[in-house]
Amino acid sequence: MNITIRELRETDIEALSRIEAASFSMPWSARDFEDLLSRSYCIYLVAEVDGMVAGCCGMTNICNEGNIDNVVVAESFRGQGIAQKLMRELIALGESMGIEAYTLEVRVSNEVAIHVYEKMGFVSEGVRPRFYEKPTEDALIMWRH
């Protein structure tokens, strides 16, 4: 399996929209991904496995803090370390731009994602009550300093 991590391209949008729709109850639309391409303060990376889009992750640079907005891997590619590889590349890129702290929210029930984030050095620092919809659920606020 050959995993390549690279920046988001317009040609990725259709595949990422399908992955989002299959993964989340309130997925990002193709338009959401298109908008990212014009935002210089947003950094989005895509994982390709043997030429196929397998997932993405990205963040918004807010005053030199990285707000990780989205991490998604297609179900058929999960459990292969792709999310960790995406996150490592994203954090390294952020650090090269002067970002020293990163934050994200994750459903409190998403134990797999929480474990991945903890392996990346994130720690829980609070809860946002009823942050998610469909179904309503609290979000764990995690930080990496």
C-alpha positions as CSV (number, residue, x, y, z in Angstrom):
1,M,0.0,0.0,0.0
2,N,1.5,3.3,-1.1
3,I,0.2,6.3,0.9
4,T,0.8,9.8,-0.4
5,I,0.0,12.9,1.6
6,R,-0.4,16.1,-0.4
7,E,-2.3,19.4,-0.5
8,L,-6.0,19.5,-1.4
9,R,-6.8,20.0,-5.1
10,E,-10.0,20.9,-6.9
11,T,-10.0,17.4,-8.4
12,D,-10.3,15.8,-4.9
13,I,-13.6,17.5,-4.1
14,E,-16.0,15.0,-5.5
15,A,-14.3,12.0,-3.9
16,L,-14.0,13.8,-0.5
17,S,-17.7,14.8,-0.7
18,R,-18.6,11.1,-1.0
19,I,-16.3,10.1,1.9
20,E,-17.9,12.9,4.0
21,A,-21.4,11.8,3.2
22,A,-20.6,8.2,4.1
23,S,-18.9,9.1,7.3
24,F,-20.9,11.9,9.0
25,S,-24.5,12.7,9.8
26,M,-23.9,16.4,8.8
27,P,-21.2,16.1,6.1
28,W,-19.3,18.9,4.4
29,S,-20.6,19.7,0.9
30,A,-18.5,20.0,-2.2
31,R,-19.0,23.7,-1.9
32,D,-17.4,23.6,1.6
33,F,-14.3,22.0,0.2
34,E,-14.2,24.4,-2.8
35,D,-14.3,27.3,-0.4
36,L,-11.2,26.0,1.3
37,L,-9.1,26.4,-1.8
38,S,-9.4,30.2,-1.7
39,R,-8.6,30.6,2.0
40,S,-4.9,31.2,2.6
41,Y,-5.4,30.7,6.3
42,C,-6.7,27.1,5.8
43,I,-4.4,24.2,5.3
44,Y,-5.9,20.9,3.9
45,L,-4.1,17.7,3.2
46,V,-5.4,14.7,1.3
47,A,-4.3,11.1,1.6
48,E,-4.0,9.0,-1.6
49,V,-3.6,5.3,-1.4
50,D,-2.4,3.8,-4.7
51,G,-3.9,6.8,-6.5
52,M,-7.3,6.8,-4.8
53,V,-8.4,9.6,-2.4
54,A,-8.7,7.9,1.0
55,G,-9.3,10.9,3.3
56,C,-8.3,14.3,4.4
57,C,-7.6,16.5,7.3
58,G,-7.2,20.2,7.7
59,M,-7.0,23.2,9.9
60,T,-7.6,26.9,10.1
61,N,-4.8,29.1,11.3
62,I,-6.3,31.4,13.9
63,C,-3.7,33.8,15.4
64,N,-1.0,31.1,15.1
65,E,-3.2,28.4,16.7
66,G,-4.3,25.5,14.6
67,N,-8.0,24.7,14.8
68,I,-8.3,21.3,13.3
69,D,-11.6,21.4,11.4
70,N,-11.9,18.0,9.9
71,V,-10.3,14.6,9.8
72,V,-12.0,11.9,7.7
73,V,-10.8,8.6,6.3
74,A,-13.0,6.4,4.0
75,E,-14.3,3.4,5.8
76,S,-12.5,1.0,3.5
77,F,-9.1,2.6,4.5
78,R,-9.6,2.9,8.2
79,G,-7.4,1.2,10.7
80,Q,-4.3,1.5,8.5
81,G,-2.7,4.6,10.2
82,I,-3.9,7.0,7.5
83,A,-5.4,9.5,10.0
84,Q,-2.2,9.5,12.0
85,K,-0.1,10.1,8.9
86,L,-2.4,12.9,7.8
87,M,-2.2,14.5,11.3
88,R,1.6,14.2,11.5
89,E,2.0,15.9,8.2
90,L,-0.5,18.6,9.1
91,I,1.1,19.4,12.4
92,A,4.6,19.4,10.8
93,L,3.4,21.9,8.2
94,G,1.7,24.0,10.9
95,E,4.9,24.1,13.0
96,S,6.9,25.2,9.9
97,M,4.4,28.2,9.8
98,G,4.9,29.0,13.5
99,I,1.8,27.3,14.9
100,E,2.6,26.0,18.4
101,A,-0.8,24.9,19.7
102,Y,-3.6,22.8,18.1
103,T,-7.2,22.2,19.1
104,L,-10.1,20.1,17.9
105,E,-13.5,18.8,19.0
106,V,-14.5,15.2,18.8
107,R,-17.7,13.3,19.7
108,V,-17.3,11.9,23.3
109,S,-18.4,8.5,21.9
110,N,-15.8,8.4,19.2
111,E,-13.3,6.3,21.1
112,V,-11.2,5.4,18.0
113,A,-10.6,9.0,17.0
114,I,-9.9,10.0,20.6
115,H,-7.3,7.3,20.8
116,V,-5.7,8.5,17.6
117,Y,-5.6,12.1,18.9
118,E,-4.1,11.0,22.2
119,K,-1.4,9.2,20.3
120,M,-0.7,12.5,18.5
121,G,-0.2,14.3,21.9
122,F,-3.7,15.8,22.3
123,V,-5.2,15.9,25.8
124,S,-8.8,16.5,26.9
125,E,-9.2,20.0,28.3
126,G,-13.0,20.3,28.5
127,V,-16.4,19.5,27.1
128,R,-18.8,21.4,24.8
129,P,-22.3,20.3,25.8
130,R,-24.6,19.3,22.9
131,F,-22.0,20.5,20.3
132,Y,-23.0,17.9,17.8
133,E,-26.4,17.3,16.1
134,K,-27.9,14.3,14.5
135,P,-27.6,12.8,17.1
136,T,-27.1,15.4,19.8
137,E,-23.9,14.7,21.6
138,D,-21.2,16.5,23.7
139,A,-17.8,17.3,22.2
140,L,-14.6,16.6,23.9
141,I,-12.3,19.6,23.5
142,M,-8.7,18.5,22.9
143,W,-5.5,20.5,22.8
144,R,-1.9,19.8,21.8
145,H,0.7,22.3,23.0
